[in-house]
Amino acid sequence: MKEKPNCKRHKNELIIDDPSCSLEIAEKLGDLRYDFLQEVLGDLANKLYNDGCKDDSAGRVNLADELFNAAGSVYNAERSISKAWEISKPYMS
């Protein structure tokens, strides 16, 4: 019988000791459970999109375009992580 992998390193919370350390933030994000990471990415994409809307309304079209592009990329990442969650869900204990 195949043993289930130990998935205790994947968390449902994000605790950052040094918020100025981008590497720590990236590693902690990568250690989140994929379902929770999907939510975080969705919220980030929405935030970027909403900021883009505000900048567009204020006439900052170039900035808005880049924020819309970034939001689209993060939405794509959210979809990929969602698929990763569906694949890994049976192995989570």
Contacts in CASP RR format, 6 or more apart in sequence:
PFRMAT RR
TARGET T0000
AUTHOR 0000-0000-0000
METHOD contacts of the structure
MODEL  1
MKEKPNCKRHKNELIIDDPSCSLEIAEKLGDLRYDFLQEVLGDLANKLYN
DGCKDDSAGRVNLADELFNAAGSVYNAERSISKAWEISKPYMS
4 91 0 8 1.000
4 93 0 8 1.000
5 91 0 8 1.000
6 93 0 8 1.000
7 33 0 8 1.000
7 88 0 8 1.000
7 91 0 8 1.000
7 92 0 8 1.000
7 93 0 8 1.000
8 93 0 8 1.000
9 31 0 8 1.000
10 31 0 8 1.000
10 32 0 8 1.000
10 33 0 8 1.000
10 34 0 8 1.000
10 92 0 8 1.000
11 28 0 8 1.000
11 31 0 8 1.000
11 32 0 8 1.000
11 33 0 8 1.000
11 36 0 8 1.000
12 32 0 8 1.000
12 33 0 8 1.000
12 36 0 8 1.000
14 28 0 8 1.000
14 29 0 8 1.000
14 32 0 8 1.000
14 40 0 8 1.000
15 28 0 8 1.000
16 24 0 8 1.000
16 25 0 8 1.000
16 28 0 8 1.000
17 24 0 8 1.000
18 24 0 8 1.000
19 25 0 8 1.000
29 37 0 8 1.000
29 40 0 8 1.000
30 37 0 8 1.000
32 40 0 8 1.000
33 85 0 8 1.000
33 92 0 8 1.000
34 81 0 8 1.000
34 82 0 8 1.000
34 84 0 8 1.000
34 85 0 8 1.000
34 88 0 8 1.000
35 85 0 8 1.000
35 89 0 8 1.000
37 81 0 8 1.000
38 78 0 8 1.000
38 81 0 8 1.000
38 82 0 8 1.000
38 85 0 8 1.000
41 74 0 8 1.000
41 75 0 8 1.000
41 77 0 8 1.000
41 78 0 8 1.000
41 81 0 8 1.000
42 74 0 8 1.000
42 75 0 8 1.000
42 78 0 8 1.000
44 74 0 8 1.000
45 71 0 8 1.000
45 72 0 8 1.000
45 74 0 8 1.000
45 75 0 8 1.000
45 78 0 8 1.000
46 71 0 8 1.000
48 67 0 8 1.000
48 68 0 8 1.000
48 70 0 8 1.000
48 71 0 8 1.000
48 74 0 8 1.000
49 67 0 8 1.000
49 68 0 8 1.000
49 71 0 8 1.000
49 72 0 8 1.000
51 67 0 8 1.000
52 63 0 8 1.000
52 64 0 8 1.000
52 67 0 8 1.000
52 68 0 8 1.000
52 71 0 8 1.000
53 64 0 8 1.000
55 61 0 8 1.000
55 63 0 8 1.000
55 64 0 8 1.000
55 67 0 8 1.000
56 64 0 8 1.000
END
